[in-house]
Amino acid sequence: MSQNQDVPSSTEAAAAAAAADVLAEIRRQRDFRQLTSESEKSAVLELATVLQRDSTESTSSFSAPVAFFQDTSSLVRFLRARQWDVHKAAAMAHASAEWQESFDLRGVREGAYREQIASENAMGKLYVRGFDKRGRPAIYMKPRNESSTSEVGPVRHLAYCMERAIACLDRQLERGNLAGDINDVLSRKVVLLIDFSGCGLSNMPPLSVAKECILMLQDHFPERLGQAFIVDAPWVLSAFFNVVSAFVDPVTIEKFQFVTETGEERSQRMAKYFDLDTLEPEFGGNATVPFNSAIFLAESPDPFGMEFSQQLQLHGEGPLAASAAPAAEVSKIQEVEQDKASTWSIFSDPRVLALPPEARAKVRSLAKRFSHTAASSDDYDGLGFFDDAGVLIRYLRTAEDNADEAERRLRATAKWRKSFGLQAWHQGGMDEASAHCRGQGLMYIEGFDLKGRPVLHVRPCAAFTAGRGHHHFVEQAIFNIEAAAAAADGLWNGCPAEPTAFRSISRLKRDGSINDGAFTVVVDFSQYRGSRQRPSIGTLREIARLFQEHYPERLHCAYFLNPPAHLLTLWSLAALIVTQDTISKVKILKGSRASLRQALEPELDEKCLDDILLRMKEAEHRPAGCASCASCCGRT
């Protein structure tokens, strides 16, 4: 027998390492942490393992997108669609991955079938417009407008509209506008509004096309239908529905509601589910501006993540929206604005669209001031500032909506960022520096609070100031603030184990779930033994000044755990160097680990809180005078 018979091959070792990385990534995701059932968590991890293994095996033809097995929400949808049977869910994911490739779903999204989709959409039979009261996007379907002679065109157009709706779901989730979390089976889905008025046998699609559309939704967009409202259904629909229902599972059938009321009664019924001002008149609403395909399909800005009502706002909020301008007029506007892509991106950002009209106009006005200023130049490092809606909103708020003052502060921050050298960190040094800080165990991102905000954990001790001068300590503090801000924006997951975790801060689309860009700070004084274990007053004053001037409205809350009496006296003088708003966000907590747990449980994620209290416990057993956190905590 060979000595190496039981030694895994390099391929097996690589596969095992890849699987471990996938599971570690899933465990860090907020959706996974929010799952309340341990059996569901186990099923998610098992399905991820199976799909990741199948994607790397050379004998397998399975080529699932990464999102299939590295995203908790996707895994949960496949599992729910197959009643949490892992093997059936894996088979479904296999089939869906193969369909996506053969159907060229990516091409549908990226414009490979633009002319065909435009032809189908011009009929006005299918589009995304508005949201229900749970924050779910609504897809309007009007069979009376069906006149396609193509068999694949309607199916491809439906897939396009589903992708548009899903992109809206992602943005709603990012803004915190979706009711319910991952455990809510009604959340993160779309709503269908089907208007059969004026529809007859001549408008009905062929049975083969209807069947293919329904099977596509059921098999390749699993758990995406939240509810369907059907108005003015003709008598033939009952027979038609009975036929197609043979291909649909009972759960899907139960989601369909036939709205038979008329007039005021219809409005009253639909008002339970929708804001009537966002609902079209056929469904009892007041949104009278007709659908315009040219606006819905306009490519600038990126339409994915936007529904028709938001696009109407973006394209004028006046004559253009009210008159449903013809395609030529819309095209002309697009050409004029082509050179202002960054400004348009800010205009269409969900955080801007969610503001009241007056506040929205101020953000857009400020954005225009920077439209001709290079994001990175000899004078500025405007990366992630001039082209980021969240930053503009925060600076306007801190300047009390004074656009001139906000612009002055923004430009001052951009100059400071360039002189401080932050761009270099963002271009490759953040993960390495984070690993170093985490290894020291002094200041690092510990995890997340219950709202998904990153938690910056600070632990003053003998090693905190050992060998560190003023400049070094300011630099380390700013780095950690910058890392927490990037994590809050969803641009970096705060984990140094993945070198590619940080993505360019100039990225305009947010993938994270935080929309206010704030983070939480926890300062644990359990290792603090005296004034020699803190920076000088001058250093603290400089850090406070930089934080207030260049990171406005970034602090959600700060917790001081068991601070000594003389530091509380020092904190009473904090008004001399920090604003009253910042002081109001600091909470002093004193007591045992058990009492601290009770106080912090409503605020912090369970794992994050467990880790913080574990560090406190370790500190209690540290030898007197110990100057190295890493040597006692086991941090490497």
N, C-alpha and C positions, 0 to 999 in steps of 0.2 A: 504493500500500500504506500502511495506517495505521501511524503511528509506534508506536502502542501494541499492535500486533498480537501481539508476542511477550511482552508484559507480562502476567503472571498476574493474573486477576481477584481481587478481595478474597475471594471464596468459595474459589477454588483455593488462595490463600495461607493462608486459615484452615484448610482441609483438610490442607494440607501441614504446617502447624504442629501440628495435632492429631495427625497421624500420627507426627511427630517426638517429641511428648510421650509417646505410647503406647510407642514403641520405647525411649525413654529409661527409662520406668518398668519395662519388662520387663527391660532390661539390669541394672537395680539389684536385681532379685529374686534371692533366694538360689537358688531352683530353677534359674533360667537359668544362673547362674554355675556351678552344680554339673554341668550337662550336660557330658559328656566328649567328645561328638562335635561337631566344628565344623559338619558338614553338618546335624546336627539343630538346632543353634543357628540356622543360616541359615534352615532350614525354619520354625522357630518365628517368627522375625522376619518372614518373608515372609507367613505365614498371618495374623499380627497385622495387617500392613499391608493385606492384602486385606479382612479382616473390618472393620477400622476404616474403610476407604474405602467399603465397601458400606453401612455403617451411617449414613454422613453424606451419601451421594448422594441428591439429591431424587427421582431417577427410580427408586430402589430401594425395594422393600417390606420389605427386610431390617431387622429391628430387634432385633439380638442383644443380650442383656444385656452390660453392660460386662465382666463376668467372662470372657466368651467370648474377648475379644481383649486383655485387660489382665492375664491371669493365665497364667503359664507352664504350670502344671500342667494347666489346661483345654485349652490349645493342644496340649500333648503328647498328651493322651488322644485328641483328634480325629485327630491325625496318626498315632498308632500304630494306631488303628482302621482307617485307610486306608493302611497301609503307607508312611507318610511322603510320600504324594502330596498336595501342597499343594492342588491344585485339587479333588481328591475330598474332602479334609478340609474345605475351604471349603463345598462343596456340602452336606456332612453337617451342618456348623454352621448353614447356612441352614435346612435342613429341621428341625433340632432346635429352632431359635429359633421357627420358625413353629408347631411342635407345642406348645412350651411355652405360647405365647399362646393357641392354640385349645383346648388341654387345660386351661388355667388352672392351671398348676403352682403359681404364686404363691398362688392361692386355696386350693389343697390344703394348702400349708404354713401359711397364715395363718388357717385355720379356716373358710373359706367352705363347706366340705362336712363340717363337724364331725359332724353327725348320721349321715350316710351312712357315714363312716369309722368312727364308733363302733359302728354296727350290724355292719359287716364285722369289726371287730377283736374284738367281743364273742364271736365264734365261736372265738377262740383259734387261728386257723389261720396267723397270720403276725405276727411281732413281732421286735424286736431285743433280744438278750440275750447279754451277755458278749463276750469277745474271744478270738482264737486266740493262739498264742505269738508271732506276728509283730505283734501289736497290732491286728489287723484286726477290726472288729465282726462279729458273727455274726447272721444273720437266720434264725430258725426258721420252717419251713414244714411244716404238718401238714394235708395234704389230707383226712384223715378228718373234719376239723371243718368242711369246706366245705359250706355249705347255702344259699348265696346264690342268689337268683333273678334278680339284676340282672346285666346285661351290662357296665355301666360301673363299678359298685361295686367289684368285685374289682380292676379295673385301677387305679382311683383309690386304693384302699387300698394296693396294691403300690407306687404312686408315693410315697405318704405314708411308708411304711416305708423305702423307698430314701432319701428325703430325711432321715429320722431317722438312718439308718445313715451317710450321708455327713456329717451334722453331727457324729456320733461320730468319724468319721475325722479331721475337721478338729481336733477337740479332742485326739485322740491325737497328731496331728502337732505341735500346739502344746506338748504335754507331753513331746515327744521319745520317745514310746512306740511308734513305728512302726519296724519293722526296714526298713532300706534307704532310699536317697534317691530322687531323681527318676529316676535311671538304672535303678533296680530295677523291672522290669516286674511283679513280684509285690506290690509295696508299694502302699499307698493304695487298697486294694480291700476289698470285703466278702466274707464267707464265707457260703455257704448251707448250712443243716443241714436236710435234707428227710427227714421221718419218714413213711413210707408204711404203718406198722402200722395195721391196722384199716381200710384204705382199699380200696374196691371200685369197680365201675363207677358205682355211684350217687353216689360222691363226686367223680368226675372232672368238672372243669369242661368246658363245651362247647369243642369244638375251636377255634371262633372266638375265644373268650375267651383260651384258652391261647396261641394264635398272637399275639393282640394284646399280651399280657403279655410274651412272649418278644421280639417285635419292639421293644417299648418299651425293654426293657432293653438290647438290642443297638444300637439306633439313637440313643436319647436319653440313655442312661446308659453311654456307651462306656467300655471299659476299666475297669469298676467291679467285675466279677466276678473274684475271685481264685481261688476254689475252691468246689466243691460236694460235700458228702458226703451220700450217699443210703443210708438203712437200711431194711431190711424191704421191699424193692421187690417188688410183686406181679408175677406172670407177665405181666399185661397191660401193665406199664410198658414192657417191651422193645418191644412193637409201638407203643405210644404214643410212646416216645422216638424210634423210627425215623421216625415221621411228622413230629413237630415238628422233628427235626434237619434236615429238608429246608430249613427256614427259617433255620437257624443256621450261622454260619461254622465251619469245622473247628477253629479256635483255641478257640472257646467250648466245643465238644464235648469237647475233650481235658481240660477243667478239671473234669469230672464224675467222682467216684470212688464206686463202688458198694461199700458196706461190708457184706460178707456174713457176717463173723464174729459170734459171739454170746458172751455172758457175759464172762469175764475176757479172752478173746482180743480182743473188741471194745474193751474198756477199754484194753488194751495198745496197740492200733493207734491209737486216738484220742488217747492220752496223748502221742503224738509231735507232735501238732498243738495240743492244748489242755491247760490246767490242768483236771484232772478235777473239781475242786471248783467250777468255774464252768460245767460242762457238765451238761445234763439227763440223767437216768438212761437214757432211750431210746438215747442215744449213748454209753453206758458211763460217764457221769459221776455226780457226787454232789450236784448242785444239785437238791434235792428240793422246794423251795418252788414250788408251781404258779404258772403265769402268771395275772396278774390284770389285766384290761383297764382297770379303773377307775384303777389306779395308773399303768399305761403311758400312758394318755391324759390324766392329770392336767395341768392347764394351769399350775399354780403349784407350783414354779418352771417356767420354760420347759423343756419336755421335749426340745427339739432340742439335741443334744449329749450326751444321756443315754440309756443303755440300761436295760433293765428291772432288772438287778441293782443298778445304782447308785440307781435310784428306790426299790427296796426298802430300801436303806440310809437314804436320805433320809426315808422315811416311817416311821421308827421303829427299824429294826434290832432289833426285838423282837416284841411281840405282833402288831402290825399286819402286819409282813412275814411272820411265821410262820403267821398264820391266814388270809392273803390276804383282808383285810377287804372286806366288801361295799361297793358304790358309795356308799351313803348315809353310811357311816362315814368313808370317804375324803373325801367332799364336806364333811362337818362339820369335819374337820381342816383342810381347805383354807380354809374360811370363817374359822376361828379365826386362821389364820396369814396371812390376806390382808394385814393391815397390816404384816407383817414381810417384805415382798418382798426388801428388801436383805439381811436376815439369811439368808433362804432361798437367795438367790443365792450367798452365801458358803458355806453348807452344801453346795450342789451343785457348787461349783467343782471341776473335775478335780484341781487341785493339793491340795485338801483331801481329796478322796476317795482320793487316792493315798497319804496319810499312814497310818502305823500307827494303830490305834484310839485309843490313849492321846493321841497328838499331835493327832489329828483332833478329839477331844473338847475339848482345850484351845483350839484355834482357834475352835471353835464357841462355847465359853463366853465367850471374849474378844469375839467378834462380838456376842453377846447384850448385852454391857455397853454397846455403842454403838448398839443398835437404836433407842433413843429419843433419840439425840443428833443434831441436824441436821448434815448434812454441811457446811454453810456457815452460820455464825451470827455474832453479834456478837463472840463470844470465839474461835471456831475457824474455820480453813479446813481442814476434814476432807475436802476434795475428793480422792478417790482414796486415802484412808487408812482411814477408818472403814468404808467399803463395799468394800474391796478385799482379797481373800483373800491375795494375794502379800505385801502390806504387813503384814498381821497375822502371817503365818508368819515373816517376817523379824524383826519386832520381838520375837516370842516367842523366837526362837532367840538373838537377841543378849541377851535378858534371862534366858537359861538356863531357859526355860519357866516363869518366874515371871510369872503373869498380872497380878498387881498392879503389878509393875515395868514390864511391857510396856505396860499401860494408862497408867501415869504418863508414860512416854516418848512414847507416841503422842499424848497430849493436849498435851504440851510441844511436840512437833513441829508439831501443828496450829496452836497459838498462834503459833509462830515463823513458819510459812508465811504466816499472815495479816498479821503485822507486817512481813514482808519484801516482801509484795505479789506473791507468786508467781501468784496467781489471775489477775491482769491479764495476765501473760505468756501464760498458757494460753488466754486469751480473745481472743487476736489478735496478741500481740507476739512470739511465739516465732519465726515465720518471718523477720520483719524483723530481729530481733536476731541470728538465725543467719546471715543473709546478711551482716550487718555484721561479725561475728566471722570468717567465712570470707573476706571481702574483705581483712581485715587480715592473714590468714594466720598468726595467733598461737595460737589455741585454737579447735578446731572438730571436728565429727564427720567423720572421714576415710572411714570405710567400716565393714567388719565383719570379725570374726575368723572362723575356720573353723567355729565353732559358731553363727554368726549373731549374736553379741553385737556391739553397736556399739563402734567404736574412737574414743576421744577423743584427738586429736592435739594436743599442747602443744609450742610451739616458742619457748623463751626467747631473746630477742634484745634489741637496743637499743630497738626499738619496743615491747617488752613492757611496760616501765614508763614510757615517755615520756608525761608529762602525766597520769599516773594516780596518784591518791592511794589511801589505804588503802580507803576505802569503795567507790570505783570498781572497784578490782581484785577485792575480795571479791564485789561484785555480778556482775562478768563471770564469775568462777570458778563461782559458784553457778548462774548461768544455764546455763553449759555442762554442769554436772553434772546439772541438771534436764532439759536436752535429751537427754543421754545416757540418763538414767533412762527418759524417755518413749519413746525409741527402743528401749530394752531391753524395755520392756513391750509393744512392738508398737503403740503408740499414735501414733507419729510416725516417719516414715521418715528423718528427719535431713536431708532435702533442701530447701533454701530456695527451690528453683525452683518449687515447687508450694505456693501459699498455703493450699490446703486439706489439705495433708499432715498437719497436726496435728489430732487428734480429741480431744474432751473427755476428760480423764483420769478422769472419773467413770464412763466406759464399763466395764461389767463383763465383757463378752465380749472375749477377746483374739484378734486376728487374726494376730499375729506368731507366730514359731516359738520364741521364747525363753520358758522357764517359770521361770527363777530370777531374772529381773530384774536381772542383773549386766551390767557393761560393762567393757571393757578400756581402759587408758590407756597411751599411748606418749608419752614425753617425749624430744624430740630436742634434744640440746645442741650440735648442729653450729654454731649461730650464736652460742652463748653466749661472751661475752668477758670477763666479770667480774661482781663482786657488784652493780654498779650496774644490771645487766640482770636482776635478780630482785627480787621484792617484799621488804619488810623481814621480819625474823624474826617480828615481831608479827603481820604480815598473814598469813604462812604458818601461824602457830599458830592464828589465828582460822579460817582456811579448813579446817584439819585438824579443829578442834573441831566446826565446823558439819557437816562431812562425816560424822564418826563419830557424832554425836548424831542427825542427821536423815536420814542415808542409810545405815542399817545394812545390811551384807551386799550392798551394791551393787557393790563393787569385786571383779572376778574376778581381775585381774592387772594389774600396772603394769610397764612396761619403761622403764628409763633408758638411753638410747643415748649412749655416749661422754661420760659426765659428767666434768668436770674434777676433779682430785685434791682441791682444797679443798672441793668440794661433797660428795665422798665422806666427808670428815672431818665435815662438817656433818651428813650423813645418819647417821653413827654415833651422833649424839646424838638421833636421831629418837624414841627410846623415851620421851623426856621429854614428847612432845606427841602421839604416836600409839600405838595398841595394838600388842602383839606380833603379833596376827593380821594386821594391816595390813602390818607390816614384813615378814612372811613372804611376802606376795603381791608384793613388789617384787623385780624381777630386774634386776641391773646387767649390761649388755651393752656390750663394748668391742671395737673392731676396724674393719676396712674395711667398705665397703658390701657387698662380696661375703660376708664372714663374718657380717655382720648378717643378710643375706638368708638364709643357711644356718640361722642360729639361729631366725629368725622364720617361716620357711616352714611349719613344722609347726603354727603358731599362727594366722597371719593369712591372710585371703582374698588371693588373688594380686593383684587390682587394688588393694586397700588397701595392700599391701606395696609394690607398684610406685610408688604415689603418694608414700608416705612416703620411699622411697629417692630418688625424683626430687627432692623438696624438699631432701634432704640434698646431692644433687649440685649443685643450684642455689646452695645456701648456700656451697659451696666456692669459687664464682666471684664471690661478692658483694664489692663494693669495701669496703675497710676503713672502719669507722665508719659504714656504711650504717644508717640508722635506720628505713627503710621497707621492710617485707617486700613489700608490694604492688608497689612500684616495680621491684623486682628479680625477683620471682617471676612477675610478670605476672598476679597475682591481682587480680580486679576485683569 
